[in-house]
Amino acid sequence: MIRIKRTYEPPARGDGRRILVERLWPRGLRKEALAADAWMKDVAPSTELRKWFDHRVERWEEFRRRYRNELNANPGGWKPILDASGRGTVTLLYSAHDTQHNGAVVLASYLSKRAAGRHHGNRSSRSRTQPGKRTRPPSC
């Protein structure tokens, strides 16, 4: 399970593995106060994209598209998070004031879709019939 949470909220028992997914350390927050298990800068939006977005809601859809493209090009950045979420709860930590328009929202959605694809992708695409046995194609 993947959750998101602001860095300024206190840790909770149900957070599971807490991962900071920001390129910059949150302002005014001491490292021990965050109680993060990891800081994964490389999975955050690029500096250029972050500066372009500038938390402007009118740029949200384009930001989402561009960030997903960055994630597609960087599986090494997000795969460890996806793997951890398969073993238990992972909470992605972010510092933006806007709780609906930030990189962690995009990342959580991206990873959740990847996780769902893993579960559905485990099924064999071949028919489960016995060898040599013919099946009738489905009628349209």
C-alpha positions as CSV (number, residue, x, y, z in Angstrom):
1,M,0.0,0.0,0.0
2,I,1.3,3.5,-0.9
3,R,0.2,6.5,1.1
4,I,1.3,10.2,1.1
5,K,1.9,12.5,4.0
6,R,3.3,16.0,4.6
7,T,6.7,16.0,6.2
8,Y,5.4,18.4,8.9
9,E,2.8,15.8,10.2
10,P,4.0,13.6,13.0
11,P,5.0,10.0,12.3
12,A,2.2,7.5,12.9
13,R,2.3,3.7,13.6
14,G,0.6,2.9,10.3
15,D,3.0,4.9,8.2
16,G,5.2,1.8,7.5
17,R,8.3,2.6,5.6
18,R,8.6,6.5,5.4
19,I,10.4,7.8,2.3
20,L,11.1,11.5,1.6
21,V,10.5,12.0,-2.1
22,E,11.6,15.6,-2.5
23,R,14.7,16.9,-4.2
24,L,15.3,19.5,-1.5
25,W,15.2,19.0,2.3
26,P,12.0,20.4,3.8
27,R,12.5,23.9,5.3
28,G,12.8,24.3,9.0
29,L,12.8,20.5,9.7
30,R,15.6,18.7,11.5
31,K,16.5,15.3,10.2
32,E,15.6,13.6,13.4
33,A,12.2,15.2,13.5
34,L,11.2,13.8,10.1
35,A,11.8,10.1,11.1
36,A,12.3,9.1,7.5
37,D,13.7,5.7,6.6
38,A,15.1,7.0,3.3
39,W,15.5,10.1,1.3
40,M,15.1,9.3,-2.4
41,K,16.0,12.5,-4.2
42,D,16.3,10.8,-7.6
43,V,12.6,9.9,-7.8
44,A,11.5,13.5,-7.3
45,P,10.7,15.8,-10.2
46,S,13.8,17.2,-11.9
47,T,15.0,20.6,-10.7
48,E,13.9,22.1,-14.1
49,L,10.4,20.6,-13.9
50,R,10.0,21.7,-10.2
51,K,11.0,25.2,-11.0
52,W,8.8,25.4,-14.1
53,F,5.7,24.0,-12.2
54,D,6.3,26.5,-9.3
55,H,3.1,25.1,-7.6
56,R,0.9,26.8,-10.1
57,V,-2.3,24.9,-10.3
58,E,-2.9,26.0,-13.9
59,R,0.2,24.0,-14.9
60,W,-0.9,20.9,-13.0
61,E,-1.9,18.7,-15.9
62,E,1.2,19.5,-17.9
63,F,3.3,18.9,-14.7
64,R,1.7,15.5,-14.3
65,R,2.4,14.5,-17.9
66,R,6.0,15.7,-17.8
67,Y,6.7,14.1,-14.4
68,R,5.3,10.8,-15.5
69,N,7.6,11.0,-18.5
70,E,10.5,11.5,-16.2
71,L,9.4,8.5,-14.1
72,N,9.1,6.3,-17.3
73,A,12.7,7.2,-18.0
74,N,13.9,6.5,-14.5
75,P,12.7,3.0,-13.3
76,G,15.8,2.7,-11.0
77,G,14.5,5.7,-9.0
78,W,11.0,4.3,-8.3
79,K,11.4,0.5,-8.4
80,P,12.8,0.2,-4.8
81,I,9.7,2.1,-3.6
82,L,7.4,-0.2,-5.6
83,D,9.2,-3.3,-4.3
84,A,8.9,-2.0,-0.7
85,S,5.2,-1.4,-1.1
86,G,4.8,-5.1,-2.1
87,R,6.1,-6.0,1.4
88,G,4.0,-3.5,3.4
89,T,2.9,0.1,3.7
90,V,5.0,2.8,2.3
91,T,4.4,6.5,3.1
92,L,5.8,9.0,0.6
93,L,6.7,12.2,2.4
94,Y,6.4,15.6,0.7
95,S,6.7,19.2,1.9
96,A,4.5,21.2,-0.4
97,H,1.7,23.2,1.1
98,D,-0.8,22.1,-1.5
99,T,-1.9,18.6,-0.6
100,Q,-3.6,17.9,-4.0
101,H,-1.1,19.3,-6.5
102,N,2.4,18.0,-5.7
103,G,4.9,15.5,-6.9
104,A,4.1,12.9,-4.3
105,V,0.5,12.8,-5.5
106,V,1.7,12.0,-9.0
107,L,4.3,9.5,-7.8
108,A,1.8,7.7,-5.6
109,S,-0.7,7.4,-8.5
110,Y,2.1,6.2,-10.9
111,L,3.3,3.6,-8.4
112,S,-0.2,2.4,-7.6
113,K,-0.9,1.8,-11.3
114,R,2.4,-0.1,-11.7
115,A,1.6,-2.2,-8.6
116,A,-1.8,-3.0,-10.1
117,G,-0.2,-3.9,-13.4
118,R,2.2,-6.3,-11.6
119,H,-0.8,-8.2,-10.0
120,H,-2.6,-8.4,-13.3
121,G,0.5,-9.1,-15.3
122,N,1.3,-12.3,-13.4
123,R,-1.4,-14.2,-15.3
124,S,-0.2,-16.1,-18.3
125,S,-1.6,-14.7,-21.6
126,R,-1.8,-18.3,-22.9
127,S,-4.9,-20.3,-22.6
128,R,-5.2,-22.7,-19.7
129,T,-6.3,-25.6,-22.0
130,Q,-4.6,-28.9,-22.2
131,P,-1.9,-29.2,-24.9
132,G,-3.4,-30.2,-28.2
133,K,-6.9,-29.3,-27.2
134,R,-8.6,-26.7,-29.4
135,T,-10.8,-24.0,-28.0
136,R,-13.5,-22.1,-29.8
137,P,-12.8,-18.3,-30.1
138,P,-15.2,-16.1,-28.2
139,S,-18.2,-14.9,-30.1
140,C,-18.5,-11.2,-30.8
